[in-house]
Amino acid sequence: MRLTMIGSGYVGLVSGACFADFGHEVTCVDLSEAKIAALQDGQIPIFEPGLETLVSENAEAGRLRFTTDLAAAVADADVVFIAVGTPSRRGDGHADLSYVYAAAADIARAVTGFTVIVTKSTVPVGTGDEVERIMRDVNPDADVVVVSNPEFLREGAAIDDFKRPDRIVIGIEDERAREVMTEVYRPLYLNQAPLMFTGRRTAELTKYAGNAFLALKITFINEMADLCEKTGANVQDVARGIGLDKRIGPKFLNAGPGYGGSCFPKDTLALVKTGQDHDTPLRLVETTVSINDQRKRSMGRKVIAACGGDVRGKAIGILGLTFKPNTDDMRDAPSIAIIQTLRDAGAKVRAFDPEGMAMARGMIDGVEYCQDAYEVAQGAACVVLVTEWNAFRSLDLPRLKASMAVPTFVDLRNVYRAREMEAAGLTYVSIGRPAGV
Ligand code: NAD
């Protein structure tokens, strides 16, 4: 089949490359000329494990192309995916749908013949109706059906997630889309990935419900961690103890600095706004959003407390800036609020991240960027592990300690054990675990 992806970011590029790998003929479109020129030149504008090989193999095989010419790419397509960004709208937290609507209008002007238009971007319930209305207004003769097919991939494991999904949710209002979408996903369907057809609004809401539930789970264990700290219990054991219950499950129960990234913060907020607009306040989600917002700065205060309550003029080392390992994505990363809190208190912040520093430079001011963890530690009054990259999992602790001004290590991901830290002469602070654990 001939597929066109509108938007070649984390979702569009990964999905496009994977669809090409299934044997479809894929054209990835983007507004950014720099991004498309890089892709045409064999360079991958984002860091995602395995993506470079997947893109180059499929480009060489002639199944994957890149262009800024949306009209030409749409005119030939059987299926057009909209995979543009839906960030939080400045000021009110609703999803900003301007990119989706602009893409819909551009697509409508360019379609020829029967075409299935698929919204892959995360969009509030009812957006498909609006996309359909825009397309009919712009081109009343267009023979299109609008489908919702939200994407559930995770950055850092995106290719595997796309190729081995827990489920594929497809929301349709017109039966003609069922056959086409089954054909699009046939290779996965043959691999037993459940293909779940629902109404379009249901599919749209399913994506937000999933993200909100996961955000709630993380926030729950984070609050349990705080209680563990006050009561001498161990949050890792509590998480294991409840996670072994199959009704709860072990995933998303790692206490940490609060969730971040390009999806959970904006999607939970957008869902809250949707609830309010429909006079159905989603209080659990509202509370989750507010607890998580406060948690990020509270992690900065935790570091200040570990430094004896004062960091003015002191160097604080940060290990990891991205919202999670194996991505270069800095959007809404907890490190941003943590560093801001430390800088507000007068600290001098030094940081290293294996992939995130290029994006971080444009987002965080006043940070001295280093080459590795050991340079970060030089002269530091405290080193803080914020993102659990593999590079930080087996640090040479005596070497780290030797260059620090004060040997305090704050581990916001519970990667280490107190015993090994203390054996190396470091004072160790972690999340929700009693002293010495
Ligand atoms: P992104 O910002 O990385 O990529 C979006 C791309 O779309 C950009 O390159 C932009 O230049 C391009 N674009 C915008 N308008 C365009 C237009 N009219 N024509 C052509 N290109 C256009 O965003 P992303 O992280 O890939 O997210 C895309 C959507 O997928 C969002 O709705 C997001 O919530 C959702 N999503 C993201 C993830 C994730 O892990 N990143 C996972 C699941 C769902």
Boltz pocket constraint, residues with backbone or C-beta under 6 A from the ligand:
constraints:
  - pocket:
      binder: B
      contacts: [[A, 6], [A, 7], [A, 8], [A, 9], [A, 10], [A, 11], [A, 12], [A, 29], [A, 30], [A, 31], [A, 32], [A, 35], [A, 70], [A, 83], [A, 84], [A, 85], [A, 86], [A, 99], [A, 102], [A, 103], [A, 106], [A, 120], [A, 121], [A, 122], [A, 123], [A, 151], [A, 152], [A, 153], [A, 154], [A, 155], [A, 262], [A, 263]]
      max_distance: 6.0
